[in-house]
Amino acid sequence: MPVVRTWRRGAPEPDTDWELEVRPRRATRTAIVVAIVIVVAFTAGGLLLRTGSTGVNFRVADQVAMILIGVLGAGAVLMLTRPRVRAGSPGVAVRNILGEQVYPWAYIRGVSFPDRKSWARLELADDDYVPLLAIRSNDKSHAADAIERVRELGARYAPWD
């Protein structure tokens, strides 16, 4: 199996070998809106924190901490915008939330979209699978086109059974 590369060091790999790049559409827009709402809510809560009538003495440090918690929460939500699938002659590169892994065509049996699942998956040779968070069912025709394109590239570079 290929090695998982969570953090890249050094010069980036050239992107010329990838013929397809897919990112989720609706999930990205939703995550951005939710992140903005979180930052606005925590900022408003932090700024209005001193004016409460609870009897607790809040200081400026507490207000700043409240705003920073909102920024951290928004950053965590924005991690959901990272999923990406790239396919080409080297294989299929899958980047979900944290890391990216490249699967050569020799290890791939196919790509499928199971019934009642939110995202597609890459079927591997050892009866394992990898979720493709970038190809989501709520993207409808965009997801169907992406699956077909990955299958076309698979038929070109490594014909499946």
Accessible surface in RSA format (square Angstrom, percent):
REM  Atomic radii and reference values for relative SASA: ProtOr
REM  Chains: A
REM  Algorithm: Lee & Richards
REM  Probe-radius: 1.40
REM  Slices: 20
REM RES _ NUM      All-atoms   Total-Side   Main-Chain    Non-polar    All polar
REM                ABS   REL    ABS   REL    ABS   REL    ABS   REL    ABS   REL
RES MET A   1   110.67  57.3  57.37  38.0  53.30 126.9  52.67  44.8  58.00  76.8
RES PRO A   2    31.75  23.1  12.51  11.4  19.24  69.9  24.12  19.9   7.63  47.4
RES VAL A   3   121.54  80.0 108.52  98.2  13.03  31.4 113.29  98.4   8.25  22.4
RES VAL A   4    88.64  58.3  69.00  62.5  19.64  47.3  69.00  60.0  19.64  53.3
RES ARG A   5    81.91  34.4  75.59  38.5   6.32  15.0  50.54  69.1  31.37  19.0
RES THR A   6    58.95  41.9  45.36  46.0  13.59  32.4  24.45  32.8  34.50  52.2
RES TRP A   7   190.54  76.5 170.22  82.4  20.32  47.7 149.49  79.7  41.05  66.6
RES ARG A   8   102.85  43.2  68.99  35.2  33.85  80.6  53.73  73.4  49.12  29.8
RES ARG A   9   222.08  93.2 189.77  96.7  32.31  76.9  73.49 100.4 148.58  90.1
RES GLY A  10    74.75  92.2   0.00   N/A  74.75  92.2  41.09 112.8  33.66  75.4
RES ALA A  11    94.90  87.3  61.27  94.6  33.63  76.5  67.00  94.4  27.89  73.9
RES PRO A  12   114.89  83.7  97.05  88.5  17.84  64.9 100.71  83.1  14.18  88.2
RES GLU A  13    68.99  39.6  57.25  43.3  11.75  28.0  35.31  68.3  33.68  27.5
RES PRO A  14    97.42  71.0  81.87  74.6  15.56  56.5  93.09  76.9   4.34  27.0
RES ASP A  15    93.46  65.5  77.60  77.2  15.86  37.5  28.75  67.7  64.71  64.5
RES THR A  16   121.90  86.7  88.83  90.1  33.07  78.8  82.94 111.4  38.97  58.9
RES ASP A  17    72.16  50.5  65.63  65.3   6.52  15.4   8.09  19.1  64.06  63.9
RES TRP A  18    34.31  13.8  13.40   6.5  20.91  49.1  11.13   5.9  23.18  37.6
RES GLU A  19    71.10  40.8  40.36  30.5  30.74  73.2  35.20  68.1  35.90  29.3
RES LEU A  20    26.98  15.0  22.38  16.0   4.60  11.6  26.43  18.6   0.55   1.5
RES GLU A  21    95.53  54.8  66.09  50.0  29.43  70.1  24.17  46.8  71.36  58.3
RES VAL A  22     4.36   2.9   3.29   3.0   1.08   2.6   4.36   3.8   0.00   0.0
RES ARG A  23    97.16  40.8  91.20  46.5   5.97  14.2  45.93  62.8  51.24  31.1
RES PRO A  24     5.73   4.2   0.91   0.8   4.82  17.5   0.91   0.8   4.82  29.9
RES ARG A  25   131.57  55.2 126.01  64.2   5.56  13.2  36.42  49.8  95.15  57.7
RES ARG A  26   112.36  47.2 111.39  56.8   0.97   2.3  21.40  29.2  90.97  55.1
RES ALA A  27    21.37  19.7  14.59  22.5   6.78  15.4  19.20  27.0   2.17   5.8
RES THR A  28    33.75  24.0  33.75  34.2   0.00   0.0  31.93  42.9   1.82   2.8
RES ARG A  29   143.29  60.2 141.02  71.9   2.27   5.4  69.47  94.9  73.82  44.7
RES THR A  30    81.30  57.8  76.44  77.5   4.85  11.6  57.64  77.4  23.65  35.8
RES ALA A  31     5.44   5.0   1.81   2.8   3.62   8.2   5.14   7.2   0.30   0.8
RES ILE A  32    77.94  44.4  77.87  58.0   0.07   0.2  77.87  56.1   0.07   0.2
RES VAL A  33    89.86  59.1  89.18  80.7   0.68   1.6  89.81  78.0   0.05   0.1
RES VAL A  34    61.71  40.6  60.87  55.1   0.84   2.0  61.71  53.6   0.00   0.0
RES ALA A  35     4.61   4.2   4.38   6.8   0.23   0.5   4.61   6.5   0.00   0.0
RES ILE A  36   102.66  58.4 100.06  74.5   2.59   6.3 102.63  73.9   0.03   0.1
RES VAL A  37    90.20  59.4  87.76  79.5   2.44   5.9  89.83  78.1   0.37   1.0
RES ILE A  38    39.53  22.5  38.07  28.4   1.46   3.5  39.53  28.5   0.00   0.0
RES VAL A  39    51.77  34.1  51.13  46.3   0.64   1.5  51.63  44.9   0.14   0.4
RES VAL A  40    93.04  61.2  89.86  81.4   3.18   7.7  92.28  80.2   0.76   2.1
RES ALA A  41    56.30  51.8  41.30  63.7  15.00  34.1  48.76  68.7   7.54  20.0
RES PHE A  42    65.85  32.9  64.37  39.9   1.47   3.8  65.85  39.9   0.00   0.0
RES THR A  43    40.47  28.8  40.47  41.0   0.00   0.0  36.31  48.8   4.16   6.3
RES ALA A  44    43.59  40.1  38.28  59.1   5.31  12.1  43.10  60.7   0.49   1.3
RES GLY A  45    25.04  30.9   0.00   N/A  25.04  30.9  22.61  62.0   2.43   5.4
RES GLY A  46     0.00   0.0   0.00   N/A   0.00   0.0   0.00   0.0   0.00   0.0
RES LEU A  47   111.04  61.8  97.43  69.7  13.62  34.2  97.45  68.4  13.59  36.6
RES LEU A  48   117.79  65.6 110.85  79.3   6.94  17.5 111.12  78.0   6.68  18.0
RES LEU A  49    38.10  21.2  31.91  22.8   6.19  15.6  35.61  25.0   2.48   6.7
RES ARG A  50   128.91  54.1 100.83  51.4  28.08  66.9  32.82  44.9  96.09  58.2
RES THR A  51   108.12  76.9  75.31  76.3  32.81  78.2  72.53  97.4  35.59  53.8
RES GLY A  52    50.68  62.5   0.00   N/A  50.68  62.5  28.48  78.1  22.20  49.7
RES SER A  53   119.34 100.8  80.75 107.8  38.59  88.9  54.79 116.7  64.55  90.4
RES THR A  54   106.17  75.5  71.04  72.0  35.13  83.7  76.92 103.3  29.26  44.2
RES GLY A  55    78.52  96.8   0.00   N/A  78.52  96.8  43.26 118.7  35.26  79.0
RES VAL A  56    94.49  62.2  74.52  67.5  19.98  48.1  78.63  68.3  15.86  43.0
RES ASN A  57   113.47  78.2  90.13  87.1  23.34  56.2  37.79  90.9  75.68  73.1
RES PHE A  58    61.23  30.6  56.06  34.7   5.17  13.5  56.06  34.0   5.17  14.8
RES ARG A  59   154.31  64.8 154.31  78.7   0.00   0.0  42.73  58.4 111.58  67.6
RES VAL A  60    88.76  58.4  87.72  79.4   1.04   2.5  87.72  76.2   1.04   2.8
RES ALA A  61    73.24  67.3  60.05  92.7  13.19  30.0  66.28  93.3   6.95  18.4
RES ASP A  62    59.70  41.8  54.81  54.5   4.90  11.6   9.31  21.9  50.40  50.3
RES GLN A  63    23.77  13.3  23.77  17.4   0.00   0.0   5.22  11.1  18.55  14.1
RES VAL A  64    75.51  49.7  75.03  67.9   0.48   1.2  75.51  65.6   0.00   0.0
RES ALA A  65    46.76  43.0  43.02  66.4   3.74   8.5  46.35  65.3   0.41   1.1
RES MET A  66    59.89  31.0  58.16  38.5   1.73   4.1  42.59  36.2  17.30  22.9
RES ILE A  67    45.41  25.8  44.37  33.1   1.05   2.5  44.40  32.0   1.01   2.7
RES LEU A  68    98.60  54.9  98.49  70.5   0.11   0.3  98.49  69.2   0.11   0.3
RES ILE A  69    97.33  55.4  95.28  71.0   2.04   4.9  95.51  68.8   1.81   4.9
RES GLY A  70     0.23   0.3   0.00   N/A   0.23   0.3   0.23   0.6   0.00   0.0
RES VAL A  71    73.75  48.5  71.20  64.5   2.54   6.1  71.20  61.9   2.54   6.9
RES LEU A  72   132.91  74.0 125.28  89.6   7.62  19.2 126.86  89.1   6.05  16.3
RES GLY A  73    27.34  33.7   0.00   N/A  27.34  33.7  25.89  71.1   1.44   3.2
RES ALA A  74     5.90   5.4   5.90   9.1   0.00   0.0   5.90   8.3   0.00   0.0
RES GLY A  75    35.04  43.2   0.00   N/A  35.04  43.2  29.91  82.1   5.13  11.5
RES ALA A  76    65.30  60.0  50.05  77.2  15.26  34.7  55.38  78.0   9.93  26.3
RES VAL A  77    29.05  19.1  27.20  24.6   1.85   4.5  29.05  25.2   0.00   0.0
RES LEU A  78    73.21  40.8  69.50  49.7   3.71   9.3  69.88  49.1   3.33   9.0
RES MET A  79    63.91  33.1  62.70  41.5   1.21   2.9  35.53  30.2  28.38  37.6
RES LEU A  80    93.12  51.9  89.64  64.1   3.48   8.7  89.64  63.0   3.47   9.3
RES THR A  81    32.52  23.1  25.49  25.8   7.03  16.8   7.86  10.6  24.66  37.3
RES ARG A  82    71.90  30.2  69.89  35.6   2.01   4.8  23.88  32.6  48.02  29.1
RES PRO A  83     4.58   3.3   4.58   4.2   0.00   0.0   4.58   3.8   0.00   0.0
RES ARG A  84    28.67  12.0  28.23  14.4   0.44   1.1   0.06   0.1  28.61  17.3
RES VAL A  85     0.61   0.4   0.61   0.6   0.00   0.0   0.61   0.5   0.00   0.0
RES ARG A  86     9.15   3.8   9.15   4.7   0.00   0.0   0.88   1.2   8.27   5.0
RES ALA A  87     0.00   0.0   0.00   0.0   0.00   0.0   0.00   0.0   0.00   0.0
RES GLY A  88     0.00   0.0   0.00   N/A   0.00   0.0   0.00   0.0   0.00   0.0
RES SER A  89    59.92  50.6  43.16  57.6  16.76  38.6  26.15  55.7  33.77  47.3
RES PRO A  90    51.81  37.8  30.11  27.4  21.70  78.9  42.80  35.3   9.01  56.0
RES GLY A  91     0.00   0.0   0.00   N/A   0.00   0.0   0.00   0.0   0.00   0.0
RES VAL A  92     0.25   0.2   0.25   0.2   0.00   0.0   0.25   0.2   0.00   0.0
RES ALA A  93     0.53   0.5   0.00   0.0   0.53   1.2   0.00   0.0   0.53   1.4
RES VAL A  94     4.84   3.2   2.56   2.3   2.29   5.5   2.56   2.2   2.29   6.2
RES ARG A  95    37.21  15.6  36.79  18.8   0.42   1.0   3.01   4.1  34.20  20.7
RES ASN A  96    29.91  20.6  29.46  28.5   0.46   1.1  14.40  34.6  15.52  15.0
RES ILE A  97    51.87  29.5  50.84  37.9   1.03   2.5  50.84  36.6   1.03   2.8
RES LEU A  98   104.63  58.3 100.22  71.7   4.41  11.1 100.47  70.6   4.16  11.2
RES GLY A  99    20.59  25.4   0.00   N/A  20.59  25.4   7.80  21.4  12.79  28.6
RES GLU A 100     9.23   5.3   7.65   5.8   1.58   3.8   5.42  10.5   3.80   3.1
RES GLN A 101    26.65  14.9  26.41  19.3   0.24   0.6   6.93  14.8  19.72  15.0
RES VAL A 102    28.21  18.6  25.90  23.4   2.31   5.6  25.90  22.5   2.31   6.3
RES TYR A 103    12.09   5.6  12.09   6.9   0.00   0.0   1.31   1.0  10.77  13.3
RES PRO A 104    46.94  34.2  46.94  42.8   0.00   0.0  46.94  38.8   0.00   0.0
RES TRP A 105    15.79   6.3  11.40   5.5   4.39  10.3  11.40   6.1   4.39   7.1
RES ALA A 106    92.62  85.2  55.83  86.2  36.79  83.7  66.74  94.0  25.88  68.6
RES TYR A 107    79.82  37.3  79.80  45.4   0.01   0.0  44.00  33.1  35.81  44.1
RES ILE A 108     8.18   4.7   0.00   0.0   8.18  19.7   0.00   0.0   8.18  22.2
RES ARG A 109   123.01  51.6 109.13  55.6  13.88  33.0  45.50  62.2  77.51  47.0
RES GLY A 110    10.15  12.5   0.00   N/A  10.15  12.5  10.15  27.9   0.00   0.0
RES VAL A 111     8.30   5.5   0.00   0.0   8.30  20.0   0.01   0.0   8.30  22.5
RES SER A 112    31.30  26.4  31.25  41.7   0.05   0.1  30.24  64.4   1.06   1.5
RES PHE A 113    63.63  31.8  41.31  25.6  22.32  58.1  41.54  25.2  22.09  63.2
RES PRO A 114    30.13  22.0  16.23  14.8  13.91  50.6  27.63  22.8   2.50  15.6
RES ASP A 115   124.85  87.5 105.70 105.2  19.15  45.3  28.70  67.5  96.15  95.9
RES ARG A 116   238.97 100.3 190.42  97.1  48.55 115.6  90.91 124.3 148.05  89.7
RES LYS A 117   117.26  57.2 107.02  65.7  10.24  24.4  53.63  48.3  63.63  67.8
RES SER A 118    56.75  48.0  49.73  66.4   7.02  16.2   9.64  20.5  47.11  66.0
RES TRP A 119    92.13  37.0  90.30  43.7   1.83   4.3  76.82  41.0  15.31  24.8
RES ALA A 120     0.00   0.0   0.00   0.0   0.00   0.0   0.00   0.0   0.00   0.0
RES ARG A 121    64.18  26.9  64.18  32.7   0.00   0.0   5.62   7.7  58.56  35.5
RES LEU A 122     0.00   0.0   0.00   0.0   0.00   0.0   0.00   0.0   0.00   0.0
RES GLU A 123    35.92  20.6  35.92  27.2   0.00   0.0  14.68  28.4  21.24  17.3
RES LEU A 124     5.05   2.8   4.63   3.3   0.42   1.1   4.63   3.3   0.42   1.1
RES ALA A 125    54.72  50.3  33.77  52.1  20.95  47.6  33.93  47.8  20.79  55.1
RES ASP A 126    88.12  61.7  59.86  59.6  28.26  66.8  46.60 109.7  41.52  41.4
RES ASP A 127   124.89  87.5  89.97  89.5  34.92  82.6  34.57  81.4  90.31  90.1
RES ASP A 128    73.49  51.5  70.92  70.6   2.57   6.1  10.98  25.8  62.51  62.3
RES TYR A 129   108.97  50.9  97.85  55.7  11.13  28.9  52.90  39.8  56.08  69.1
RES VAL A 130    18.71  12.3  18.36  16.6   0.35   0.8  18.71  16.3   0.00   0.0
RES PRO A 131    46.74  34.1  46.74  42.6   0.00   0.0  46.74  38.6   0.00   0.0
RES LEU A 132     0.41   0.2   0.41   0.3   0.00   0.0   0.41   0.3   0.00   0.0
RES LEU A 133    24.18  13.5  23.89  17.1   0.29   0.7  23.89  16.8   0.29   0.8
RES ALA A 134     0.57   0.5   0.19   0.3   0.38   0.9   0.19   0.3   0.38   1.0
RES ILE A 135     1.07   0.6   0.00   0.0   1.07   2.6   1.07   0.8   0.00   0.0
RES ARG A 136    52.28  22.0  52.28  26.7   0.00   0.0   1.72   2.4  50.56  30.6
RES SER A 137    52.99  44.8  40.33  53.8  12.66  29.2  25.21  53.7  27.78  38.9
RES ASN A 138    55.05  38.0  50.26  48.6   4.78  11.5  25.20  60.7  29.84  28.8
RES ASP A 139    12.94   9.1   0.72   0.7  12.22  28.9   4.00   9.4   8.93   8.9
RES LYS A 140   144.95  70.7 130.63  80.2  14.32  34.1 105.41  94.9  39.54  42.1
RES SER A 141    80.95  68.4  75.33 100.5   5.62  13.0  45.71  97.3  35.24  49.4
RES HIS A 142    38.91  21.3  34.01  23.6   4.90  12.5  30.36  31.3   8.55   9.9
RES ALA A 143     3.78   3.5   3.44   5.3   0.35   0.8   3.78   5.3   0.00   0.0
RES ALA A 144    57.14  52.5  48.16  74.3   8.98  20.4  55.69  78.4   1.45   3.8
RES ASP A 145    96.31  67.5  90.31  89.9   6.00  14.2  29.92  70.4  66.39  66.2
RES ALA A 146     4.99   4.6   1.43   2.2   3.56   8.1   4.60   6.5   0.39   1.0
RES ILE A 147     9.00   5.1   9.00   6.7   0.00   0.0   9.00   6.5   0.00   0.0
RES GLU A 148    89.57  51.4  89.57  67.8   0.00   0.0  39.18  75.8  50.39  41.1
RES ARG A 149    74.36  31.2  73.32  37.4   1.04   2.5  28.99  39.6  45.37  27.5
RES VAL A 150     0.25   0.2   0.25   0.2   0.00   0.0   0.25   0.2   0.00   0.0
RES ARG A 151    90.40  38.0  87.43  44.6   2.97   7.1  31.68  43.3  58.72  35.6
RES GLU A 152    95.74  55.0  86.09  65.1   9.66  23.0  39.00  75.4  56.74  46.3
RES LEU A 153     0.00   0.0   0.00   0.0   0.00   0.0   0.00   0.0   0.00   0.0
RES GLY A 154     0.00   0.0   0.00   N/A   0.00   0.0   0.00   0.0   0.00   0.0
RES ALA A 155    63.48  58.4  50.35  77.7  13.13  29.9  51.52  72.6  11.96  31.7
RES ARG A 156   137.12  57.6 104.21  53.1  32.91  78.3  56.77  77.6  80.35  48.7
RES TYR A 157    74.68  34.9  44.43  25.3  30.25  78.7  36.66  27.5  38.02  46.9
RES ALA A 158    19.09  17.6  15.15  23.4   3.94   9.0  19.09  26.9   0.00   0.0
RES PRO A 159   112.53  82.0  88.80  80.9  23.73  86.3  89.73  74.1  22.80 141.7
RES TRP A 160    64.44  25.9  33.91  16.4  30.53  71.7  37.26  19.9  27.17  44.1
RES ASP A 161   193.21 135.3 121.96 121.4  71.25 168.5  71.46 168.2 121.75 121.4
END  Absolute sums over single chains surface
CHAIN  1 A    10001.3       8254.9       1746.4       6209.3       3792.0
END  Absolute sums over all chains
TOTAL         10001.3       8254.9       1746.4       6209.3       3792.0
